[in-house]
């Protein structure tokens, strides 16, 4: 399961088991069944409470992946930045794609 974008409110609810809506319930079941859960957290800056929630969800088996733009590939458009983040999410699930090169690969332009 991927939550993209994931608000801090949703992250906190998932981290502390507050399964009070469809999103948080689905994430709760995903963690309970030891399946992969990726939370693409959209908000910054972060304070101590946010970081504690991130730690809590990570200890429960989730993956916190902020959408940090990668400039090493020298993107020319916003779309290339977005596709890089989407490609990284797909990589976490082992899904083949050509959205963005992996580290050490030549760009497929």
N, C-alpha and C positions, 0 to 999 in steps of 0.2 A: 504494500500500500504506500502511496505517495501523497503527501499533503503539500500542494504547491499552488499558491503561496500559503504558508502557515503563519497565522498571527501568534503573538505571544500569549494571547488569551487561550487559543486552541492548544498551543504547546503546553501551557500550565495545566489545563484540564486533562490532557492526555497523560502528562507526567504524574498527576496525583489521582488518576482513576475516576475523574468526574465524568462518567459516561452518560451525560444528560441530553445529548442530541445525537443525530445519526452519525456525524463525523467522529465525535469523540467515542461513541460506542463501537464503531467499526475499528478505530485505532486500538481501543482497549482489547477487542477480540483478537486483532492481529498480534498484539504483544502477548496475550494469553496463550495463543496457539504457536508462539515462538516463530512467527513469520516475519519477514523483513518489513520494517516501517521506516520510511524516510520522511523527515520533516524539513522542508525548505523554508526556513525562518526568514521572514521578510524585514523585520524591524531592527533598526539601530538608532542610537547607541543602546547598549545593554547595561543594565544595572545588576547588582548582586542577586536579586530575586530571579531575574531572567536566567542568569548563569546557573543558579541552583536548580531551576526547572529543567534546563538543558542537561545538567548532570543527572538528575533524577530519571529523565526519559532515556538517557543513554544507559544508565545502570539497569533499566528495565528491558533493554534490548533494542531500543530505537537508535536511529542514526540521525543526528542533527547536521544539516548541510546548508549553511547560508549560501545564497546565490552570489558568490564573490566573483566579479568579472576577472577573466584571465587575459592579460595583455601580452603574454609571451608569444602568442600566435599572431600578433599584430592585426587584430580585427579591423575591418574597414567600415563595418556597419553595426548598428545596434542589434540587428537580427543575428549577426555572427556571435555577439556576446551572449544573447539569449540561447542560441542553439548550443553553445558550449556548455552552459549550465544544464540544459535538457540532456545533452549527451552524457554528462557526468552522472546524472540521475540514472539514465539507461544503463551506464556501465555498472552501477551498483547492483542492478538486477540481472546483469549478464546478457542484456539485449544488444544484439549487433546493430550498428548504425553507422552512418557516414556524416553525421551532423557536425562533428568537430574532431580534429585529430587528437590522439592521445599523446601524452608527453613522450617525446622522442620520435614521433611519427611525422612524416612530411605532410603538410596540408594537402588535401585532395581538391584543389581548385581547378 
